[in-house]
Amino acid sequence: MASQDKRTTASASPVRRARSANRLPRISHRRLVDVAYEELRKRIVSGDFPMGSRLNEVHLASDLGVSRAPVREAVRRLSEEGLVVERPHQGAVVRELDAPALVDLYNVRAAIEPLAIRLATRRGMDTSQLRALVDRMADAAQSGDYSLVARHELDFHSVICSNSGNKILIGIFRGLEGLVLMGLALDDSGYPDLEEVAREHQPLIDIIESGDENAAAETMTAHVLSTVGYVIERFGGNPDDLIPAKADATGSVRVRAEARQ
């Protein structure tokens, strides 16, 4: 009887081993949260979930094929990142930028992006990807798709930051991408000629290729602040709250704002 049990066990072992080998690895709750977070963040950054849109946990969980718990945790992380806010009787919604938020955002951009282009210029970055993105901006502008123009514009600035070689700076900009896209979309929607958005990025390419890192930093500062004053004024804010805009940049903002009204 004992020998029979041994034979049964021995004969079953290969089957068990085969089942064990073919068994799919369990996906941890943390992994599900990460997947949900990355997907929702991508949708917000790309503009698929526009500002003010409600994030319904039930619908999102169904679309992602997960339970509500990972979605709830992902939304909490997006809230900590500043991309989502909780509203009474509505729940989680994609954040909408107001004048103070725009001032805060563009003051940070005016601090880190000149540094990014300075470092990228010093490293002699290849500008072919930037040229391709300007072409994509122009194509999107010709079709009147300002959301897509803003998406390519974000990618343009992200490429410069990535080429800075500064991991801390790259991480900071990545954390701001969703808010930057929202700001760019608000700014670009006010252009009477969207193709001007593409043209405004050519000087940045030229200055990188010149190798003059100081001029590159100055050009980026002027670029970042050149038109956002119009949006800030439209929302009832004051462009003078932009810190680097106390001298030349403020005048530039106001002139460009008046030209677009």
N, C-alpha and C positions, 0 to 999 in steps of 0.2 A: 504494500500500500504506500509506504514511504517512497519507494522507487518510482511508483506511478505519479505521485505528487511532484517528485523532482522532474520527471519527464514532462508533465503538464506545464510546470513553471518554466522549464527550459524552452519548450516549444513556444510558449507565449512571449518569452523575452524579446525575440526579434520583432514581433508585432508591436509590443510596447515601445521598443526602441524606434521603430519606424514612425509610430504616432508622435512620439516625443520630438523626433527630428523635423516632422512636418507641422508641428504646432506653431501657430503664429504668436509672435511675442505680444504680451499684453501692453497696451498703451496706458501709461500712467496718467493720473488726473492732471499732473503738472504739465505733461506733454500736450494734453488736450487744451489746456488753458493757453499754452504758448501758440498752438496752431490757431485757436480762435482769436487770440490777440493780434497775431501777425496778419490774419486775413481781414479783420475789422479795421485795423490800422491802415492796411493797404487800400481798402475801399474809401476810407476818409481822406487819405493823402492824395489818392487819384481823383477825388471829387465825385466818385460814384455815390457816396453818401454826402449830399450837400449840407452846408451850414443850416442848422435849425431842424434837420430831419430827425425823427424819433427813432431810437434803436429799441425795437421790440424784442425782448428776450426770447419769447416763444417762437416768433418767426425766424429770428437769427439762428436759434438752436436747430430748428427744422431744416433750414437751408444748409447748415454746416454738418448736419447729421450727428449732433451730439446732444447731451442733456443740457438743461439750463444752467447747471452749476458752473461749467467752464466758461460759458458766455458771460455769466454774471461776474466772474472773477476777471475776465478779459476787459469788460466794460469798466470795472473798478480801476484797472491799470491805465486804461485810456483816460479816465477822469484824473488820475494822478499826473498824467502827462500833459493835461490841459486841453486835450482834444474833445473831451466830452464833459457835459455838466448835468447835474441832476436838477430837475424842475418839479415843483409841486404839481400833482395831478397829471404829469406827463411822463415822468421817469427820466431815463437817460436820453439826451439829445446831443447832436453834434454842435459843438460850440460855435457861437456867432461872435465875430469880433466887433468891438465898439471902439470909439476914439482912444480912450486910455489904453486899451489892449494893443491897438495899432502902434501907439507911441512907444510902449514898452517893447514890443516886438522889433520895431525898426531901430530903436536905440541899441538893442542887442545885435541886430544884423550889422549895423554900422560899426560895431566894435569888433566882431569876429570875422566878417567877410573881407575887409581890407587886409587883415592879417593872413587870411587864407590865400588870397591872390598874391600877396607879397611872397609867401613861402613857395607857392606853386611857380611863380616867375623865377625865383631863385633856383628852383630845381629844374628849370627848363622844360616844363611840362609840354607834352604833345597836344596841340590845339585842334587836331583833326576831329575829335569827338565834339568839341565845342562848335566847330563850323557846321557839322552835320545837324546839331541841335538848332542852330540858327535857321538852317534851311527848313527844318520841321516846323519851327515857329512860323516862318513865312508861309508855308503851305497851309497850316491851320488857320492863319490870319486871313488868307484869301478865301477860305470857306466860311469865315465868320465865327469860328468855334473858339471863343475866348477861353473856355475852360481847358481846351487842349493846348492853347497857347501858353496858359499859365503852367500846365503840367510840364511842357518842354522847357519853360523858363526855370522852373524849380530844378529840373534835371541839369540844366546848364550850371546853375550855382552849386549844386551838389557835386558835380564833376570837379569844379575848381577846388572845393573844400577837400574832396577825396585826394586830390593831387598835392595838397599841402604837405602831406606826410606826417601831420600832427594828429595822433590818434585821439587826443583829448578834444581837440577842435572838431574833428570828424564826428565824434560821439555827440558833442553839443549840437552840431547842426542837424544830425539825424533826429535828435529829440525834438527839434523845432520844425521839422519838415511839414508836418500837417498844418501848423499855424502859418508858416511861410506861404504854403500853397493858398491858404485862405486869403492872406493879405495880397498875394499876387493876383488872385482872381478878382478881388474887389478893385484893385488898381487897374488891371487890364480892361475891366468892363466899362471903364470911363473913357477909353481911347476912341476918338472918332475914326482913327485909322489904325487898325490893329497891326498892320505891317510895320508901323513905327516901333512896336515892341521889339520885333526882330532886329531892326536896324540899330536900335539903341545898344545891342549887345556886341556889335562889331568892334567898337573901340576897345572893349575889354580884351578881345582876342588880339587886336593889334598891339596893345600895350604889353601883353604877356610875351608876344613874339619879339618885342623890342628888347626885352631883358631888363628893363628899368623897373625894379621892384618898388621904389619909392613912388614913381609916377603911377604904377599899377594900383597901389594902395589908395592914392588920392582919387584915381579914376573910379575905383569901386565905391568909395564913400559917396562921391557925387552921384553915381549910378543908383545906389540903394535909396538915396534920399530925394532923387530928382522929381518924382511925381506923387509920392505918398502923401505929401501935404494937402493935395487936392482932396484925397479920400478922408483924411483927418478932419479937414474943414467941413466936408459934406456931412460928417457924422457929428458936427458941433464941437470939434476939438480945436486945439491951437497948434499949428506946425512949429511954433517956437519952442514947444516942449521937446522937440527932437534935439538932443544934447549937442551933436556935432553941427547942428544947423544954425549956430549963433552968428556966423559970418556969411561967407559966400553961399553956403548950401541953402540957407534960409531964403535968400533972394532967388536962388534957382528954383526952389520949391514954389514960391509964390508966382514967379513968372510962368512956370509950366502950368500951375493950377489955373491961372487966368486964361491961358491959351486954350485950355480944354473946356472952359465953361461956355 
